[in-house]
Structures are given as C-alpha cells and as structure tokens.
Amino acid sequence: MKNFSFSKESLKMYIFLLILTLAAFSGLQGWRTLFNNFAVEVAKLEGFHIGVIQSVREIPGFLALLVIYLLLIFSEHRLASISIIILGIGIGLTGYLPTFYGIIFTTLLMSFGFHYYETLNQSLTLQYFNTSEAPLVFAKLRSIAALTNIFIGVILFFIVRYFTYTQIFTAIGIFIVILGVITLFFDPTRNDLPPQRKKMIFRKKYWLFYVLTLFAGARRQIFVAFSVFLLVKKFHFSVVEISTLFVVNNLINYFINPLIGKAINRFGERKVLSLEYFSLIIIFSIYAFSNSKIIVGLMYILDHIFFNFAIAIRTFFQKIADPKDIAPSMAVGFTINHIAAVIFPVIGGILWSIDYKISFLLGAFLSLITLIFSQYIDTEIRKNST
C-alpha cells in the first residue's frame, strides 16, 4: 500500500486477509446474484420460504460469539481459513439440494462460514496493525470486496445463459475452497502479540462500542431490508436498473473506501461517524419523502458509501481496548450487531404495512440517537488512554 509500509510480519497477514476477503466476497456476491432466481425457477419456492431463508441466514451472525469457544481448539488464522472452506462447501452444495430444507441447510453452512470469517478478519486486523494502519487496511479490504463484487457480477452476466445453476454454484464453491485450502499452509502469525482471552468479555469501559455496534446493526438492517425494496416497489426499478446501480455503487466504493481510512486517521472517529449519522438522517428522510427516481437512486449510493464509515467503530474500539480483549470482543460485537437483524426487519415490516415512510423515519430517528452517542467517542478515548 502506497501510504505506509508494513513490517514483513504484518505484510504476511495483509496478504493472508486479502486472499480470504477475495474468496469471501466472491462467494457472497455469487450467491446473492443467483439465489432468488434459483429459488424461484429451480426450487419453486414462494415468498414465505424466501423470508424464512433470509432470516435463517442471519442466525450465524447472531451466534458469532461461539467463535470464542472455537478458538480453544483452533488458532485464529486457521479458523479463518476453515471458515472460508465452509463457505465454499455451502455454496458449492446449493445447486444439489434444490428444496426448501436443502436450501436452509446450505444457506446456514454458507452463512456460518462468511460470518465467522468476518469476525476473525476484524479481530486479526485490529491485532496485527496499529491504530494508524488498521483504518487503511479495513478500507483497502473493503475496496477489494467492491472490486470483487463487480468482477463476479460481470462474469455471471456472461456465463449464466450457458451453464446451469448447479454448475455455477459448484464452480464458485470449488474456487472458494481452493483459496481456503491454500491459506491453510500460510503462517502469517507473530509471536510478540498479546495472547487473546478465550472467554466471553463484557466490560463496562466498552459500553460505547456496544451501543454504537447495536445501532449500526439496526441501521444496516433498515438499509438492507427496505432500500432496494423501495426502489422496486415504489419507483419500479427494473432488474437491469438495479444491476446497473449495484455495479456503479461498487465501482464508486472501490475508489472511495481508501479515502475513508485516511479520513479516520486525519479527523478521528468522532468526526467521521458524526458525518455518517448526520448524513443518514437526511438520506433516510429523503427515502421517506422523495418522489424522484434519480434522487432516491443517488441516496442508495450515498447510503452504501456511508455504510463503510462503520469501520471507525472498530478502530475506536482498538484505541480503548485491552489488546487481549480484541478477539472475544469482536465476536461479542458481531453478535450485538446481529441482534438488530432479528428485531428490526420485523418491526420495519410492520411499520411498512402502515406507511412505508415510517420505516425510513425510524432509520432517521435511530441515526439521530447514534449521532448523540458518537459525541462521547473522544471522551472515552482520553479516559481509557490515561
């Protein structure tokens, strides 16, 4: 990376995480692109089935705290590689089990692999890179994820008419498993880092990290569950328009993400997150009241950009944390983040049935609350650094 140099040991971890991030997002983007068509055309599933499967997909994120106990058996980097292999197996098997319960099984398998890798990715990044490097590494890996999404989308656009869903799922799965197996032979570890605690950690001094993580999960779910649905339901975006929006969005994020890492280093977490939450109040309000297709499409892109500002929550935690608490705290944080995944889609769906505007005004209200809490960040950093 151009703006700073790694030690040899840190460079090994960066390459390790880079390969696994490439594998993880190849799988996730491929699965997302194919899933709905496969579920309808091949498995003959209905809307109820899709809703259940999407809820099931969030369960592994909610159970991310179990990573703590797996670390009693596996080292973190080995478990990261194994998680990617499980992700690949889940995706590779999808085409061979085209039933409701078969897809639930493969979705759970795939989701455990992805969510557990993401938990370990966050933990390893915070351990192996210092407070000025970590924001840049997080941002660079997000750029790689965006570029991967574009690449996979383009490939699938050209090959989906020539191969069956089973063949494509299998190919994606094999590719991911191969990358996971390759990284099993990597040893990117260092011996000079504090050993991680192998138990669940809840500490009073991390209260703000827990609060920000919970609200970030709520904001994410409102965005994931209802933004694209709004584009299709109210503004009648076609599949081609949605696909184009995804490509444009990922392309913009590829170039902008590194700037987010630099902004965190230059302005600090409080200012970066304050900008995010203030902007989200406006964005969610525009979702609620705008009648312009173009403006709402632009809000979707801005929403996605600001979503990546959430890496500042993790770099804030790095500055206040006991180094031995990073791995268990990332697992607990992932679970807290996914509490919202269980609650807010249901609440938002109920509110949508009354008036869709209420769902987005709820998002604006949550952003306002989070904006208020984010003002305590600098205070907590000073308090915990003395």
C-alpha positions as MATLAB code, in Angstrom:
seq = 'MKNFSFSKESLKMYIFLLILTLAAFSGLQGWRTLFNNFAVEVAKLEGFHIGVIQSVREIPGFLALLVIYLLLIFSEHRLASISIIILGIGIGLTGYLPTFYGIIFTTLLMSFGFHYYETLNQSLTLQYFNTSEAPLVFAKLRSIAALTNIFIGVILFFIVRYFTYTQIFTAIGIFIVILGVITLFFDPTRNDLPPQRKKMIFRKKYWLFYVLTLFAGARRQIFVAFSVFLLVKKFHFSVVEISTLFVVNNLINYFINPLIGKAINRFGERKVLSLEYFSLIIIFSIYAFSNSKIIVGLMYILDHIFFNFAIAIRTFFQKIADPKDIAPSMAVGFTINHIAAVIFPVIGGILWSIDYKISFLLGAFLSLITLIFSQYIDTEIRKNST';
ca = [
       0.000    0.000    0.000;
       1.340    3.362   -1.036;
       0.808    5.464    2.065;
       2.641    3.376    4.615;
       4.913    0.361    4.737;
       4.307   -2.899    6.545;
       6.776   -4.892    8.517;
       7.451   -8.294    6.992;
       5.213   -9.975    9.577;
       2.315   -7.552    9.040;
       2.619   -7.864    5.260;
       2.115  -11.621    5.564;
      -1.119  -11.062    7.486;
      -2.303   -8.464    4.975;
      -1.777  -10.876    2.049;
      -3.476  -13.646    4.025;
      -6.553  -11.489    4.712;
      -6.558  -10.184    1.148;
      -6.834  -13.701   -0.305;
      -9.558  -14.709    2.132;
     -11.513  -11.485    1.537;
     -11.370  -12.164   -2.198;
     -12.747  -15.662   -1.549;
     -15.435  -14.475    0.897;
     -16.900  -11.785   -1.323;
     -16.666  -13.873   -4.485;
     -18.894  -16.349   -2.715;
     -21.287  -13.853   -1.165;
     -21.785  -11.860   -4.377;
     -22.177  -15.015   -6.466;
     -24.738  -16.439   -4.033;
     -26.693  -13.180   -3.827;
     -26.793  -12.813   -7.602;
     -28.055  -16.336   -8.258;
     -30.093  -17.127   -5.160;
     -33.502  -15.576   -5.904;
     -33.695  -16.850   -9.469;
     -32.508  -20.311   -8.393;
     -35.023  -20.405   -5.529;
     -37.944  -19.487   -7.809;
     -37.032  -21.226  -11.066;
     -35.468  -24.440   -9.757;
     -36.582  -24.925   -6.141;
     -40.067  -23.471   -6.822;
     -40.103  -21.552   -3.530;
     -42.648  -18.905   -2.546;
     -42.287  -15.577   -0.737;
     -42.790  -17.162    2.681;
     -39.912  -19.583    2.057;
     -37.616  -16.752    0.937;
     -38.399  -14.761    4.078;
     -37.629  -17.736    6.314;
     -34.355  -18.449    4.485;
     -33.229  -14.819    4.744;
     -33.951  -14.865    8.485;
     -32.062  -18.148    8.855;
     -29.127  -16.561    7.020;
     -28.684  -14.080    9.887;
     -28.563  -16.735   12.634;
     -24.788  -17.393   12.287;
     -24.098  -13.673   12.735;
     -26.157  -13.730   15.913;
     -24.136  -16.771   17.071;
     -20.755  -15.220   16.259;
     -19.828  -15.258   19.944;
     -19.332  -19.035   19.581;
     -16.096  -18.149   17.769;
     -14.639  -17.547   21.234;
     -15.040  -21.215   22.115;
     -13.774  -22.454   18.752;
     -10.560  -20.547   19.495;
      -9.981  -23.019   22.315;
      -9.438  -25.602   19.559;
      -8.133  -23.638   16.557;
      -5.789  -20.690   16.163;
      -7.458  -17.579   14.727;
      -5.843  -17.685   11.310;
      -6.560  -21.421   10.910;
     -10.184  -20.876   11.886;
     -10.406  -18.044    9.331;
      -9.242  -20.412    6.580;
     -11.604  -23.160    7.760;
     -14.492  -20.663    7.767;
     -13.806  -19.819    4.131;
     -13.703  -23.533    3.241;
     -17.090  -23.989    4.941;
     -18.416  -21.006    2.980;
     -17.262  -22.631   -0.257;
     -18.778  -26.005    0.640;
     -22.124  -24.392    1.469;
     -22.254  -22.515   -1.830;
     -20.986  -25.493   -3.838;
     -23.727  -27.751   -2.451;
     -26.550  -25.279   -3.085;
     -27.377  -26.488   -6.573;
     -27.561  -30.116   -5.472;
     -30.214  -29.505   -2.784;
     -32.986  -27.559   -4.592;
     -35.615  -27.899   -1.861;
     -36.744  -25.617    0.954;
     -34.951  -27.579    3.666;
     -31.970  -28.253    1.433;
     -31.508  -24.536    0.809;
     -31.905  -23.792    4.526;
     -29.075  -26.253    5.203;
     -26.727  -24.863    2.547;
     -27.593  -21.277    3.495;
     -26.748  -21.942    7.138;
     -23.471  -23.589    6.126;
     -22.547  -20.737    3.812;
     -23.554  -18.100    6.337;
     -21.602  -19.646    9.218;
     -18.513  -19.600    7.005;
     -18.963  -15.974    5.932;
     -19.939  -14.504    9.313;
     -17.222  -16.322   11.226;
     -14.598  -15.224    8.712;
     -15.770  -11.602    9.030;
     -15.495  -11.813   12.822;
     -11.953  -13.184   12.605;
     -10.986  -10.728    9.866;
     -11.883   -7.817   12.152;
     -10.030   -9.353   15.082;
      -6.836  -10.132   13.142;
      -6.753   -6.683   11.534;
      -7.007   -4.919   14.899;
      -4.317   -7.153   16.398;
      -1.749   -7.063   13.603;
      -1.980   -3.436   12.503;
      -1.501   -0.373   14.661;
      -4.048    2.404   15.151;
      -2.912    4.338   12.056;
      -2.635    1.251    9.817;
      -5.888   -0.504   10.788;
      -8.285    2.073    9.220;
      -6.349    1.897    5.954;
      -6.308   -1.906    5.961;
     -10.044   -2.122    6.684;
     -10.742    0.407    3.923;
      -8.461   -1.317    1.405;
     -10.079   -4.695    2.047;
     -13.495   -3.090    1.507;
     -12.249   -1.741   -1.815;
     -11.113   -5.232   -2.785;
     -14.562   -6.544   -1.805;
     -16.253   -3.923   -4.025;
     -13.995   -4.757   -6.968;
     -14.672   -8.460   -6.437;
     -18.427   -7.799   -6.491;
     -18.098   -6.054   -9.860;
     -15.910   -8.803  -11.295;
     -18.242  -11.610  -10.187;
     -21.297   -9.711  -11.419;
     -19.778   -9.260  -14.869;
     -18.704  -12.906  -15.108;
     -22.148  -14.157  -14.117;
     -23.800  -11.799  -16.594;
     -21.961  -13.544  -19.433;
     -21.991  -17.188  -18.288;
     -25.429  -17.635  -16.716;
     -27.045  -18.370  -20.084;
     -24.548  -21.138  -20.896;
     -24.347  -23.073  -17.607;
     -26.870  -24.438  -15.132;
     -27.249  -23.015  -11.650;
     -25.770  -26.210  -10.227;
     -22.679  -25.914  -12.404;
     -22.148  -22.250  -11.469;
     -22.684  -22.793   -7.736;
     -20.276  -25.729   -7.898;
     -17.610  -23.726   -9.730;
     -17.858  -20.841   -7.263;
     -17.707  -23.240   -4.329;
     -14.637  -25.055   -5.669;
     -12.857  -21.735   -6.289;
     -13.510  -20.615   -2.702;
     -12.482  -23.954   -1.173;
      -9.222  -23.920   -3.162;
      -8.341  -20.449   -1.830;
      -9.237  -21.530    1.704;
      -7.097  -24.665    1.457;
      -4.167  -22.673    0.054;
      -4.243  -20.312    3.041;
      -4.172  -23.277    5.440;
      -0.498  -23.531    4.503;
       0.134  -19.867    5.381;
       1.556  -18.869    8.740;
       1.047  -15.091    8.997;
       1.275  -15.054   12.794;
       3.636  -13.168   15.098;
       4.901  -14.262   18.490;
       5.163  -10.783   20.002;
       1.416  -10.094   20.220;
      -0.604  -10.440   23.441;
      -2.432  -13.793   23.638;
      -6.190  -13.442   23.250;
      -8.580  -14.305   26.071;
     -10.611  -17.413   25.260;
     -13.790  -16.431   27.053;
     -16.714  -14.088   26.623;
     -15.781  -10.495   27.508;
     -18.202   -7.786   28.623;
     -16.595   -4.729   30.173;
     -18.143   -1.502   31.391;
     -15.430    0.541   29.701;
     -16.555   -0.805   26.301;
     -20.141    0.418   26.743;
     -19.945    2.939   23.903;
     -18.567    0.335   21.485;
     -21.516   -1.936   22.322;
     -24.057    0.876   21.846;
     -22.607    2.066   18.533;
     -22.398   -1.532   17.290;
     -26.047   -2.207   18.164;
     -27.286    0.910   16.372;
     -25.035    0.221   13.378;
     -26.740   -3.164   13.064;
     -30.179   -1.535   13.220;
     -29.246    0.987   10.528;
     -27.805   -1.799    8.348;
     -30.977   -3.849    8.551;
     -33.258   -0.964    7.593;
     -30.998   -0.308    4.617;
     -30.696   -3.976    3.562;
     -34.331   -4.887    4.098;
     -36.109   -1.855    2.695;
     -33.944    0.370    0.442;
     -33.898   -1.876   -2.647;
     -37.484   -2.933   -1.925;
     -38.447    0.768   -2.064;
     -36.641    1.195   -5.388;
     -38.558   -1.713   -6.889;
     -41.932   -1.265   -5.177;
     -42.439    2.492   -5.472;
     -40.060    3.568   -8.228;
     -40.338    0.431  -10.390;
     -36.614   -0.117  -10.910;
     -36.092   -2.956  -13.385;
     -33.631   -5.814  -12.892;
     -31.279   -4.117  -15.369;
     -31.526   -0.809  -13.490;
     -30.905   -2.485  -10.133;
     -27.929   -4.396  -11.563;
     -26.518   -1.204  -13.071;
     -26.956    0.567   -9.741;
     -25.060   -2.242   -7.986;
     -22.154   -2.021  -10.444;
     -21.948    1.784  -10.234;
     -22.179    1.599   -6.456;
     -19.354   -0.934   -6.142;
     -17.179    0.980   -8.602;
     -17.577    4.217   -6.619;
     -16.886    2.396   -3.356;
     -13.714    0.851   -4.789;
     -12.208    4.326   -5.171;
     -13.766    5.987   -2.115;
     -13.070    3.346    0.552;
      -9.322    4.086    0.845;
     -10.216    7.751    1.411;
     -12.403    6.724    4.362;
      -9.403    5.091    6.039;
      -7.345    8.252    5.511;
     -10.171   10.403    6.869;
     -10.311    8.372   10.082;
      -6.587    8.916   10.609;
      -6.799   12.617    9.810;
     -10.043   13.677   11.504;
     -10.652   10.938   14.073;
     -13.517    8.529   14.647;
     -15.890   11.043   16.250;
     -15.933   13.411   13.280;
     -16.148   10.626   10.703;
     -19.041    8.875   12.466;
     -20.778   12.196   13.159;
     -20.706   12.923    9.427;
     -22.153    9.467    8.742;
     -25.040    9.735   11.188;
     -25.896   13.341   10.304;
     -25.953   12.387    6.615;
     -28.094    9.314    7.331;
     -30.759   11.477    8.960;
     -31.033   13.335    5.663;
     -30.784   10.201    3.499;
     -33.490    8.270    5.371;
     -35.737   11.355    5.310;
     -35.308   11.632    1.545;
     -36.130    7.913    1.213;
     -39.360    8.669    3.058;
     -40.499   11.768    1.172;
     -38.812   11.952   -2.239;
     -40.772   11.197   -5.393;
     -37.746   11.382   -7.671;
     -36.384    8.100   -9.017;
     -32.982    9.638   -9.732;
     -32.622   11.250   -6.301;
     -33.584    8.054   -4.470;
     -31.081    6.116   -6.604;
     -28.388    8.604   -5.594;
     -29.410    8.206   -1.954;
     -28.880    4.445   -2.285;
     -25.303    5.042   -3.470;
     -24.628    7.580   -0.694;
     -26.168    5.202    1.841;
     -23.745    2.489    0.736;
     -20.768    4.857    0.960;
     -21.631    5.913    4.494;
     -22.181    2.280    5.465;
     -18.419    1.824    5.116;
     -17.784    4.576    7.669;
     -18.689    1.966   10.293;
     -15.079    0.752   10.277;
     -14.466    3.747   12.568;
     -16.420    1.917   15.299;
     -13.857   -0.875   15.243;
     -10.852    1.446   15.122;
     -12.368    3.371   18.056;
     -12.535    0.096   19.971;
      -8.895   -0.612   19.124;
      -7.918    2.641   20.855;
      -9.723    1.870   24.109;
      -9.307   -1.918   24.298;
      -7.045   -4.150   26.293;
      -5.105   -5.903   23.472;
      -6.045   -9.276   24.965;
      -9.760   -8.489   24.588;
      -9.819   -7.929   20.820;
     -10.780  -11.416   19.580;
     -13.554  -12.104   22.127;
     -14.859   -8.542   21.830;
     -15.118   -8.732   18.035;
     -17.147  -11.930   18.429;
     -19.434  -10.326   21.016;
     -19.697   -7.186   18.878;
     -20.740   -9.218   15.840;
     -23.486  -10.851   17.898;
     -24.683   -7.477   19.241;
     -24.733   -6.117   15.685;
     -26.923   -9.017   14.594;
     -29.434   -8.641   17.419;
     -30.877   -5.923   15.205;
     -31.027   -8.391   12.311;
     -33.567  -10.404   14.263;
     -35.657   -7.467   15.504;
     -35.683   -4.585   13.034;
     -36.770   -6.286    9.771;
     -39.912   -7.437   11.586;
     -40.550   -4.025   13.173;
     -39.836   -2.277    9.886;
     -42.121   -4.664    8.014;
     -44.987   -3.943   10.410;
     -44.405   -0.200   10.073;
     -44.187   -0.538    6.271;
     -47.644   -2.136    6.214;
     -48.973    1.027    7.893;
     -46.959    3.505    5.807;
     -43.574    2.853    4.201;
     -42.410    6.323    5.255;
     -42.461    5.273    8.921;
     -39.805    2.588    8.307;
     -37.363    5.162    6.959;
     -38.252    7.777    9.572;
     -37.372    5.113   12.148;
     -33.970    4.899   10.426;
     -33.601    8.694   10.665;
     -34.533    8.605   14.358;
     -32.015    5.832   15.101;
     -29.354    7.838   13.235;
     -30.111   10.861   15.417;
     -29.705    8.803   18.599;
     -26.431    7.336   17.315;
     -25.193   10.817   16.388;
     -25.708   11.863   20.008;
     -23.836    8.820   21.369;
     -20.962    9.301   18.901;
     -20.123   12.635   20.565;
     -18.722   10.687   23.543;
     -16.020    8.950   21.448;
     -13.145   11.358   22.123;
     -14.028   11.420   25.826;
     -13.872    7.626   26.030;
     -10.558    7.503   24.147;
      -8.995   10.013   26.552;
     -10.452    8.251   29.576;
      -9.146    4.828   28.561;
      -5.726    6.026   27.422;
      -4.853    7.566   30.795;
];
